[in-house]
Every structure is written in structure tokens, then in C-alpha cells.
Amino acid sequence: MAKFHVKKGDEVVVIAGAHKGKRGKILEVLTDKQRVRIETVAMIKRHTRKSQENPNGAIVEREGTVHISNVAKAEGFDARAAKRGAAPATT
């Protein structure tokens, strides 16, 4: 199993890609794909079929994944931003 710089429950900031600057807590680490699922970041819409739970079907919104190389721990990111004199990333 690979060892990564972040783990489930860590507060992270997205440093590259379409969601750059967003911040959230890691919900899941997908080690085989080298991706992480971060709360309220990379939201996707999933269309579900009709079932007993959803008699009419539904559109469920949930978190997508972000590559692990595109995230940094928030405390390290904020410390570096403060050292440079820039404003920290927001939610």
C-alpha cells in the first residue's frame, strides 16, 4: 500500500486544477487510484434509477474525487501563505 502525505479527516486546500483554492476535510482516500474525496469540493450530480427508496428516481449530488497531488494540508499551506504575506485560502 502506498503512503500519502494526507489521510482521512485532514483539513486540506486544493492547490491545482478546476477547484483551486477550495478547502475541506478529507472524507475518503482512494489509494489504488491516488485520489481523495473532499467534502463540498468537486460536487457531481448522479442520476439514480427508480427503486423502492426513490420511486421516481432522483438526482443525487455528491463529492467527486481530486488527485492527491493537487491537495496540500491546510496548516502547512496557511503557514506558507502567512510567511509570504498573502491571504489564506477560503472555503
N, CA, C and O atoms as CSV, one atom per row, in Angstrom:
chain,resi,resn,atom,element,x,y,z
A,1,MET,N,N,0.845,-1.182,0.000
A,1,MET,CA,C,0.000,0.000,0.000
A,1,MET,C,C,0.888,1.241,0.000
A,1,MET,O,O,1.887,1.298,0.717
A,2,ALA,N,N,0.524,2.213,-0.792
A,2,ALA,CA,C,1.286,3.451,-0.889
A,2,ALA,C,C,1.046,4.325,0.334
A,2,ALA,O,O,-0.005,4.249,0.970
A,3,LYS,N,N,2.028,5.151,0.652
A,3,LYS,CA,C,1.898,6.082,1.767
A,3,LYS,C,C,1.775,7.488,1.210
A,3,LYS,O,O,2.582,7.908,0.381
A,4,PHE,N,N,0.756,8.217,1.671
A,4,PHE,CA,C,0.485,9.544,1.148
A,4,PHE,C,C,0.688,10.606,2.216
A,4,PHE,O,O,0.776,10.287,3.402
A,5,HIS,N,N,0.762,11.862,1.807
A,5,HIS,CA,C,1.006,12.973,2.719
A,5,HIS,C,C,-0.255,13.433,3.440
A,5,HIS,O,O,-0.176,14.269,4.340
A,6,VAL,N,N,-1.413,12.905,3.062
A,6,VAL,CA,C,-2.673,13.256,3.718
A,6,VAL,C,C,-3.424,11.988,4.079
A,6,VAL,O,O,-3.173,10.927,3.509
A,7,LYS,N,N,-4.347,12.099,5.028
A,7,LYS,CA,C,-5.154,10.945,5.424
A,7,LYS,C,C,-6.574,11.406,5.706
A,7,LYS,O,O,-6.856,12.604,5.738
A,8,LYS,N,N,-7.458,10.450,5.908
A,8,LYS,CA,C,-8.862,10.739,6.167
A,8,LYS,C,C,-8.987,11.628,7.403
A,8,LYS,O,O,-8.365,11.369,8.433
A,9,GLY,N,N,-9.801,12.680,7.284
A,9,GLY,CA,C,-10.023,13.593,8.401
A,9,GLY,C,C,-9.144,14.833,8.378
A,9,GLY,O,O,-9.405,15.779,9.121
A,10,ASP,N,N,-8.106,14.853,7.541
A,10,ASP,CA,C,-7.230,16.024,7.459
A,10,ASP,C,C,-7.945,17.184,6.779
A,10,ASP,O,O,-8.764,16.982,5.882
A,11,GLU,N,N,-7.629,18.394,7.213
A,11,GLU,CA,C,-8.114,19.608,6.564
A,11,GLU,C,C,-7.126,19.937,5.447
A,11,GLU,O,O,-5.932,20.091,5.706
A,12,VAL,N,N,-7.611,20.046,4.202
A,12,VAL,CA,C,-6.732,20.272,3.057
A,12,VAL,C,C,-7.214,21.442,2.211
A,12,VAL,O,O,-8.363,21.874,2.307
A,13,VAL,N,N,-6.296,21.946,1.372
A,13,VAL,CA,C,-6.588,23.002,0.405
A,13,VAL,C,C,-6.221,22.450,-0.965
A,13,VAL,O,O,-5.169,21.832,-1.127
A,14,VAL,N,N,-7.088,22.673,-1.955
A,14,VAL,CA,C,-6.792,22.260,-3.327
A,14,VAL,C,C,-5.863,23.309,-3.920
A,14,VAL,O,O,-6.193,24.495,-3.939
A,15,ILE,N,N,-4.689,22.872,-4.409
A,15,ILE,CA,C,-3.676,23.816,-4.882
A,15,ILE,C,C,-3.576,23.872,-6.399
A,15,ILE,O,O,-2.856,24.716,-6.932
A,16,ALA,N,N,-4.288,22.984,-7.115
A,16,ALA,CA,C,-4.233,22.994,-8.577
A,16,ALA,C,C,-5.518,22.419,-9.139
A,16,ALA,O,O,-6.217,21.657,-8.471
A,17,GLY,N,N,-5.822,22.790,-10.372
A,17,GLY,CA,C,-6.986,22.240,-11.046
A,17,GLY,C,C,-8.192,23.164,-10.994
A,17,GLY,O,O,-8.089,24.323,-10.592
A,18,ALA,N,N,-9.331,22.635,-11.404
A,18,ALA,CA,C,-10.554,23.428,-11.513
A,18,ALA,C,C,-11.071,23.928,-10.165
A,18,ALA,O,O,-11.786,24.928,-10.116
A,19,HIS,N,N,-10.726,23.259,-9.088
A,19,HIS,CA,C,-11.231,23.620,-7.757
A,19,HIS,C,C,-10.158,24.282,-6.903
A,19,HIS,O,O,-10.221,24.233,-5.674
A,20,LYS,N,N,-9.185,24.893,-7.541
A,20,LYS,CA,C,-8.059,25.527,-6.860
A,20,LYS,C,C,-8.541,26.557,-5.842
A,20,LYS,O,O,-9.397,27.386,-6.150
A,21,GLY,N,N,-7.988,26.501,-4.622
A,21,GLY,CA,C,-8.324,27.447,-3.575
A,21,GLY,C,C,-9.407,26.968,-2.629
A,21,GLY,O,O,-9.603,27.566,-1.570
A,22,LYS,N,N,-10.114,25.908,-2.981
A,22,LYS,CA,C,-11.169,25.413,-2.097
A,22,LYS,C,C,-10.554,24.596,-0.967
A,22,LYS,O,O,-9.486,24.001,-1.109
A,23,ARG,N,N,-11.259,24.589,0.153
A,23,ARG,CA,C,-10.764,23.958,1.370
A,23,ARG,C,C,-11.831,23.028,1.921
A,23,ARG,O,O,-13.023,23.317,1.816
A,24,GLY,N,N,-11.414,21.916,2.506
A,24,GLY,CA,C,-12.364,20.993,3.106
A,24,GLY,C,C,-11.663,19.854,3.816
A,24,GLY,O,O,-10.436,19.758,3.818
A,25,LYS,N,N,-12.470,18.988,4.421
A,25,LYS,CA,C,-11.961,17.843,5.170
A,25,LYS,C,C,-12.017,16.612,4.277
A,25,LYS,O,O,-12.976,16.435,3.525
A,26,ILE,N,N,-11.001,15.761,4.352
A,26,ILE,CA,C,-10.964,14.554,3.532
A,26,ILE,C,C,-11.948,13.526,4.084
A,26,ILE,O,O,-11.901,13.171,5.262
A,27,LEU,N,N,-12.840,13.054,3.212
A,27,LEU,CA,C,-13.821,12.047,3.582
A,27,LEU,C,C,-13.301,10.643,3.306
A,27,LEU,O,O,-13.626,9.704,4.032
A,28,GLU,N,N,-12.489,10.496,2.254
A,28,GLU,CA,C,-12.045,9.170,1.833
A,28,GLU,C,C,-10.768,9.311,1.010
A,28,GLU,O,O,-10.613,10.267,0.250
A,29,VAL,N,N,-9.856,8.352,1.165
A,29,VAL,CA,C,-8.654,8.283,0.350
A,29,VAL,C,C,-8.740,7.011,-0.482
A,29,VAL,O,O,-8.846,5.912,0.062
A,30,LEU,N,N,-8.694,7.165,-1.809
A,30,LEU,CA,C,-8.732,6.017,-2.718
A,30,LEU,C,C,-7.288,5.702,-3.112
A,30,LEU,O,O,-6.760,6.281,-4.060
A,31,THR,N,N,-6.653,4.782,-2.382
A,31,THR,CA,C,-5.227,4.527,-2.554
A,31,THR,C,C,-4.881,3.942,-3.914
A,31,THR,O,O,-3.849,4.293,-4.487
A,32,ASP,N,N,-5.722,3.055,-4.445
A,32,ASP,CA,C,-5.397,2.429,-5.726
A,32,ASP,C,C,-5.447,3.419,-6.883
A,32,ASP,O,O,-4.724,3.250,-7.864
A,33,LYS,N,N,-6.285,4.450,-6.787
A,33,LYS,CA,C,-6.403,5.449,-7.848
A,33,LYS,C,C,-5.647,6.731,-7.536
A,33,LYS,O,O,-5.602,7.631,-8.374
A,34,GLN,N,N,-5.053,6.837,-6.353
A,34,GLN,CA,C,-4.326,8.014,-5.878
A,34,GLN,C,C,-5.207,9.266,-5.918
A,34,GLN,O,O,-4.789,10.314,-6.410
A,35,ARG,N,N,-6.415,9.145,-5.401
A,35,ARG,CA,C,-7.358,10.253,-5.384
A,35,ARG,C,C,-7.985,10.391,-4.002
A,35,ARG,O,O,-8.000,9.440,-3.220
A,36,VAL,N,N,-8.497,11.573,-3.710
A,36,VAL,CA,C,-9.169,11.819,-2.435
A,36,VAL,C,C,-10.536,12.433,-2.695
A,36,VAL,O,O,-10.750,13.112,-3.699
A,37,ARG,N,N,-11.456,12.181,-1.773
A,37,ARG,CA,C,-12.793,12.758,-1.815
A,37,ARG,C,C,-12.847,13.782,-0.681
A,37,ARG,O,O,-12.652,13.435,0.483
A,38,ILE,N,N,-13.110,15.039,-1.024
A,38,ILE,CA,C,-13.097,16.140,-0.060
A,38,ILE,C,C,-14.509,16.702,0.059
A,38,ILE,O,O,-15.189,16.894,-0.949
A,39,GLU,N,N,-14.954,16.968,1.302
A,39,GLU,CA,C,-16.326,17.441,1.476
A,39,GLU,C,C,-16.524,18.803,0.822
A,39,GLU,O,O,-15.692,19.699,0.966
A,40,THR,N,N,-17.623,18.949,0.110
A,40,THR,CA,C,-18.070,20.148,-0.611
A,40,THR,C,C,-17.122,20.613,-1.721
A,40,THR,O,O,-17.209,21.762,-2.153
A,41,VAL,N,N,-16.225,19.750,-2.186
A,41,VAL,CA,C,-15.333,20.078,-3.294
A,41,VAL,C,C,-15.591,19.088,-4.421
A,41,VAL,O,O,-15.781,17.899,-4.163
A,42,ALA,N,N,-15.601,19.549,-5.648
A,42,ALA,CA,C,-15.789,18.717,-6.847
A,42,ALA,C,C,-17.139,17.998,-6.820
A,42,ALA,O,O,-17.210,16.791,-7.047
A,43,MET,N,N,-18.199,18.743,-6.542
A,43,MET,CA,C,-19.532,18.156,-6.463
A,43,MET,C,C,-19.985,17.688,-7.851
A,43,MET,O,O,-19.835,18.401,-8.843
A,44,ILE,N,N,-20.543,16.468,-7.896
A,44,ILE,CA,C,-21.060,15.903,-9.138
A,44,ILE,C,C,-22.508,15.505,-8.934
A,44,ILE,O,O,-22.944,15.272,-7.806
A,45,LYS,N,N,-23.254,15.428,-10.029
A,45,LYS,CA,C,-24.657,15.007,-9.959
A,45,LYS,C,C,-24.752,13.587,-10.471
A,45,LYS,O,O,-24.260,13.275,-11.555
A,46,ARG,N,N,-25.383,12.730,-9.695
A,46,ARG,CA,C,-25.541,11.321,-10.033
A,46,ARG,C,C,-27.026,11.047,-10.245
A,46,ARG,O,O,-27.831,11.253,-9.337
A,47,HIS,N,N,-27.392,10.586,-11.431
A,47,HIS,CA,C,-28.782,10.265,-11.739
A,47,HIS,C,C,-29.043,8.825,-11.329
A,47,HIS,O,O,-28.363,7.914,-11.800
A,48,THR,N,N,-30.029,8.606,-10.448
A,48,THR,CA,C,-30.330,7.256,-9.965
A,48,THR,C,C,-31.612,6.748,-10.601
A,48,THR,O,O,-32.510,7.524,-10.928
A,49,ARG,N,N,-31.685,5.437,-10.772
A,49,ARG,CA,C,-32.884,4.864,-11.369
A,49,ARG,C,C,-33.998,4.744,-10.336
A,49,ARG,O,O,-33.797,4.970,-9.143
A,50,LYS,N,N,-35.149,4.390,-10.821
A,50,LYS,CA,C,-36.287,4.166,-9.935
A,50,LYS,C,C,-36.002,2.952,-9.066
A,50,LYS,O,O,-35.470,1.947,-9.539
A,51,SER,N,N,-36.362,3.052,-7.788
A,51,SER,CA,C,-36.179,1.947,-6.846
A,51,SER,C,C,-37.189,2.121,-5.719
A,51,SER,O,O,-38.005,3.043,-5.736
A,52,GLN,N,N,-37.125,1.225,-4.742
A,52,GLN,CA,C,-38.038,1.358,-3.608
A,52,GLN,C,C,-37.710,2.601,-2.786
A,52,GLN,O,O,-38.607,3.246,-2.243
A,53,GLU,N,N,-36.433,2.932,-2.697
A,53,GLU,CA,C,-36.040,4.134,-1.962
A,53,GLU,C,C,-36.475,5.406,-2.697
A,53,GLU,O,O,-36.958,6.355,-2.079
A,54,ASN,N,N,-36.298,5.414,-4.016
A,54,ASN,CA,C,-36.657,6.567,-4.846
A,54,ASN,C,C,-37.630,6.104,-5.926
A,54,ASN,O,O,-37.200,5.724,-7.015
A,55,PRO,N,N,-38.934,6.128,-5.645
A,55,PRO,CA,C,-39.914,5.608,-6.611
A,55,PRO,C,C,-39.899,6.331,-7.953
A,55,PRO,O,O,-40.238,5.738,-8.976
A,56,ASN,N,N,-39.512,7.595,-7.963
A,56,ASN,CA,C,-39.471,8.364,-9.212
A,56,ASN,C,C,-38.055,8.555,-9.736
A,56,ASN,O,O,-37.850,9.258,-10.726
A,57,GLY,N,N,-37.078,7.938,-9.083
A,57,GLY,CA,C,-35.697,8.217,-9.429
A,57,GLY,C,C,-35.297,9.536,-8.778
A,57,GLY,O,O,-36.134,10.212,-8.179
A,58,ALA,N,N,-34.044,9.900,-8.890
A,58,ALA,CA,C,-33.588,11.141,-8.271
A,58,ALA,C,C,-32.264,11.573,-8.871
A,58,ALA,O,O,-31.565,10.790,-9.515
A,59,ILE,N,N,-31.940,12.828,-8.648
A,59,ILE,CA,C,-30.620,13.348,-8.996
A,59,ILE,C,C,-29.929,13.634,-7.670
A,59,ILE,O,O,-30.314,14.553,-6.948
A,60,VAL,N,N,-28.913,12.847,-7.354
A,60,VAL,CA,C,-28.204,12.949,-6.088
A,60,VAL,C,C,-26.900,13.705,-6.326
A,60,VAL,O,O,-26.152,13.387,-7.251
A,61,GLU,N,N,-26.633,14.695,-5.499
A,61,GLU,CA,C,-25.391,15.448,-5.611
A,61,GLU,C,C,-24.426,14.948,-4.549
A,61,GLU,O,O,-24.774,14.872,-3.371
A,62,ARG,N,N,-23.203,14.604,-4.970
A,62,ARG,CA,C,-22.205,14.098,-4.035
A,62,ARG,C,C,-20.824,14.556,-4.457
A,62,ARG,O,O,-20.650,15.134,-5.530
A,63,GLU,N,N,-19.840,14.293,-3.603
A,63,GLU,CA,C,-18.482,14.738,-3.859
A,63,GLU,C,C,-17.803,13.837,-4.889
A,63,GLU,O,O,-17.927,12.613,-4.839
A,64,GLY,N,N,-17.090,14.458,-5.814
A,64,GLY,CA,C,-16.254,13.728,-6.752
A,64,GLY,C,C,-14.862,13.581,-6.148
A,64,GLY,O,O,-14.668,13.830,-4.958
A,65,THR,N,N,-13.906,13.182,-6.959
A,65,THR,CA,C,-12.554,12.983,-6.448
A,65,THR,C,C,-11.590,14.009,-7.039
A,65,THR,O,O,-11.828,14.569,-8.109
A,66,VAL,N,N,-10.499,14.236,-6.318
A,66,VAL,CA,C,-9.424,15.124,-6.739
A,66,VAL,C,C,-8.135,14.332,-6.606
A,66,VAL,O,O,-7.970,13.588,-5.639
A,67,HIS,N,N,-7.210,14.477,-7.561
A,67,HIS,CA,C,-5.945,13.744,-7.472
A,67,HIS,C,C,-5.172,14.207,-6.242
A,67,HIS,O,O,-5.174,15.387,-5.891
A,68,ILE,N,N,-4.519,13.259,-5.604
A,68,ILE,CA,C,-3.859,13.531,-4.316
A,68,ILE,C,C,-2.708,14.526,-4.454
A,68,ILE,O,O,-2.349,15.189,-3.482
A,69,SER,N,N,-2.128,14.637,-5.648
A,69,SER,CA,C,-1.038,15.593,-5.851
A,69,SER,C,C,-1.544,17.032,-5.918
A,69,SER,O,O,-0.750,17.970,-5.841
A,70,ASN,N,N,-2.851,17.215,-6.060
A,70,ASN,CA,C,-3.420,18.558,-6.162
A,70,ASN,C,C,-3.914,19.106,-4.830
A,70,ASN,O,O,-4.567,20.149,-4.803
A,71,VAL,N,N,-3.618,18.427,-3.724
A,71,VAL,CA,C,-4.036,18.909,-2.408
A,71,VAL,C,C,-2.836,19.065,-1.489
A,71,VAL,O,O,-1.826,18.375,-1.633
A,72,ALA,N,N,-2.968,19.993,-0.533
A,72,ALA,CA,C,-1.933,20.218,0.479
A,72,ALA,C,C,-2.624,20.367,1.828
A,72,ALA,O,O,-3.761,20.834,1.901
A,73,LYS,N,N,-1.938,19.972,2.889
A,73,LYS,CA,C,-2.501,20.151,4.228
A,73,LYS,C,C,-2.705,21.634,4.495
A,73,LYS,O,O,-1.859,22.459,4.149
A,74,ALA,N,N,-3.818,21.963,5.104
A,74,ALA,CA,C,-4.203,23.366,5.293
A,74,ALA,C,C,-3.244,24.110,6.210
A,74,ALA,O,O,-2.917,25.266,5.941
A,75,GLU,N,N,-2.782,23.475,7.289
A,75,GLU,CA,C,-1.914,24.204,8.219
A,75,GLU,C,C,-0.582,24.575,7.569
A,75,GLU,O,O,-0.063,25.666,7.807
A,76,GLY,N,N,-0.030,23.693,6.763
A,76,GLY,CA,C,1.208,23.999,6.044
A,76,GLY,C,C,0.998,25.070,4.983
A,76,GLY,O,O,1.838,25.949,4.795
A,77,PHE,N,N,-0.127,24.983,4.300
A,77,PHE,CA,C,-0.464,25.959,3.266
A,77,PHE,C,C,-0.643,27.348,3.876
A,77,PHE,O,O,-0.140,28.335,3.340
A,78,ASP,N,N,-1.367,27.421,5.007
A,78,ASP,CA,C,-1.599,28.706,5.663
A,78,ASP,C,C,-0.308,29.307,6.221
A,78,ASP,O,O,-0.105,30.520,6.169
A,79,ALA,N,N,0.562,28.445,6.756
A,79,ALA,CA,C,1.823,28.931,7.293
A,79,ALA,C,C,2.680,29.530,6.180
A,79,ALA,O,O,3.318,30.568,6.355
A,80,ARG,N,N,2.679,28.862,5.045
A,80,ARG,CA,C,3.455,29.354,3.906
A,80,ARG,C,C,2.857,30.658,3.372
A,80,ARG,O,O,3.597,31.576,3.017
A,81,ALA,N,N,1.523,30.748,3.312
A,81,ALA,CA,C,0.859,31.963,2.840
A,81,ALA,C,C,1.135,33.130,3.787
A,81,ALA,O,O,1.355,34.253,3.335
A,82,ALA,N,N,1.127,32.874,5.083
A,82,ALA,CA,C,1.390,33.929,6.063
A,82,ALA,C,C,2.834,34.423,5.947
A,82,ALA,O,O,3.108,35.614,6.097
A,83,LYS,N,N,3.741,33.502,5.681
A,83,LYS,CA,C,5.149,33.865,5.540
A,83,LYS,C,C,5.352,34.767,4.324
A,83,LYS,O,O,6.176,35.681,4.353
A,84,ARG,N,N,4.600,34.508,3.259
A,84,ARG,CA,C,4.696,35.325,2.045
A,84,ARG,C,C,3.907,36.612,2.159
A,84,ARG,O,O,4.110,37.530,1.363
A,85,GLY,N,N,3.002,36.703,3.140
A,85,GLY,CA,C,2.203,37.896,3.334
A,85,GLY,C,C,0.907,37.887,2.537
A,85,GLY,O,O,0.253,38.922,2.405
A,86,ALA,N,N,0.533,36.736,2.010
A,86,ALA,CA,C,-0.697,36.629,1.232
A,86,ALA,C,C,-1.845,36.190,2.117
A,86,ALA,O,O,-1.633,35.710,3.230
A,87,ALA,N,N,-3.068,36.356,1.619
A,87,ALA,CA,C,-4.250,35.927,2.364
A,87,ALA,C,C,-4.410,34.414,2.256
A,87,ALA,O,O,-4.135,33.857,1.193
A,88,PRO,N,N,-4.849,33.719,3.324
A,88,PRO,CA,C,-5.057,32.276,3.253
A,88,PRO,C,C,-6.261,31.923,2.386
A,88,PRO,O,O,-7.133,32.756,2.141
A,89,ALA,N,N,-6.292,30.675,1.929
A,89,ALA,CA,C,-7.397,30.205,1.076
A,89,ALA,C,C,-8.698,30.154,1.870
A,89,ALA,O,O,-8.694,29.914,3.077
A,90,THR,N,N,-9.809,30.383,1.176
A,90,THR,CA,C,-11.114,30.369,1.821
A,90,THR,C,C,-11.870,29.122,1.434
A,90,THR,O,O,-11.435,28.357,0.574
A,91,THR,N,N,-13.009,28.922,2.077
A,91,THR,CA,C,-13.820,27.737,1.817
A,91,THR,C,C,-14.520,27.795,0.501
A,91,THR,O,O,-15.243,26.864,0.145
